[in-house]
């Protein structure tokens, strides 16, 4: 059972790495701070975009990672 939980933790870890690397950068550097403020406030709705989906998946995977890690420690220590 310990090995199965560890493999599941590894799969969640790798999936979380890929979803984080698949997201676009949220900062545009200095040029984004000067000219991109209005676009960020009024433009680009990200409700159902690719980045929003990846962000939700990352949040779920991170929660599963934390819960599974605590479960492994609680059961096997």
matplotlib code that plots the C-alpha trace (Angstrom):
import matplotlib.pyplot as plt

x = [0.0, 2.9, 4.4, 1.0, 0.6, 4.1, 3.6, 0.3, 2.2, 4.9, 2.2, 0.5, 3.9, 4.8, 1.3, 1.6, 5.0, 3.6, 0.5, 2.7, 5.1, 2.2, 0.9, 1.9, 3.8, 1.7, 4.2, 5.3, 8.2, 8.6, 6.8, 3.8, 3.8, 3.7, 1.4, -0.4, -2.3, -5.4, -5.5, -5.2, -8.1, -10.5, -9.3, -8.6, -11.2, -9.7, -12.8, -12.7, -9.3, -6.6, -4.6, -7.7, -8.2, -4.5, -4.7, -7.7, -6.0, -2.8, -4.9, -6.6, -3.3, -1.6, -4.4, -4.3, -0.5, -0.8, -3.6, -1.8, 1.5, -0.2, -2.0, 1.2, 2.9, -0.1, -0.4, 3.2, 4.8]
y = [0.0, 2.3, 1.8, 2.5, 5.7, 6.8, 6.1, 8.1, 10.9, 10.8, 10.9, 13.9, 15.6, 15.1, 16.2, 19.3, 20.2, 19.9, 22.0, 24.7, 24.8, 24.9, 28.2, 31.5, 34.0, 36.5, 39.3, 41.2, 42.9, 46.7, 47.3, 45.4, 47.5, 50.7, 49.9, 46.7, 47.9, 48.9, 45.8, 43.7, 45.6, 45.9, 43.4, 39.7, 37.8, 34.6, 32.9, 29.9, 30.2, 27.7, 29.4, 29.4, 25.7, 25.0, 27.2, 25.2, 21.9, 23.1, 24.1, 20.7, 18.8, 20.9, 20.1, 16.4, 16.5, 18.0, 15.7, 12.6, 13.7, 14.2, 10.9, 9.0, 10.6, 9.9, 6.2, 5.1, 7.0]
z = [0.0, 0.8, -2.7, -4.4, -2.5, -3.3, -7.0, -6.9, -5.3, -8.0, -10.7, -9.1, -8.8, -12.4, -13.6, -11.4, -12.9, -16.5, -15.7, -14.1, -17.0, -19.5, -18.1, -19.6, -17.5, -15.6, -15.6, -18.7, -17.1, -17.0, -20.3, -19.0, -15.9, -17.9, -20.8, -19.9, -16.8, -18.7, -20.8, -17.6, -16.1, -19.1, -21.7, -21.9, -20.1, -18.7, -17.4, -19.6, -21.3, -21.5, -18.7, -16.4, -16.9, -16.2, -13.1, -11.8, -12.5, -10.8, -7.7, -7.5, -8.0, -5.3, -2.9, -3.7, -3.3, 0.2, 1.3, 0.0, 1.6, 5.0, 4.6, 3.9, 7.0, 9.2, 8.2, 7.9, 10.8]

ax = plt.figure().add_subplot(projection="3d")
ax.plot(x, y, z, "-o")
ax.set_aspect("equal")
plt.show()
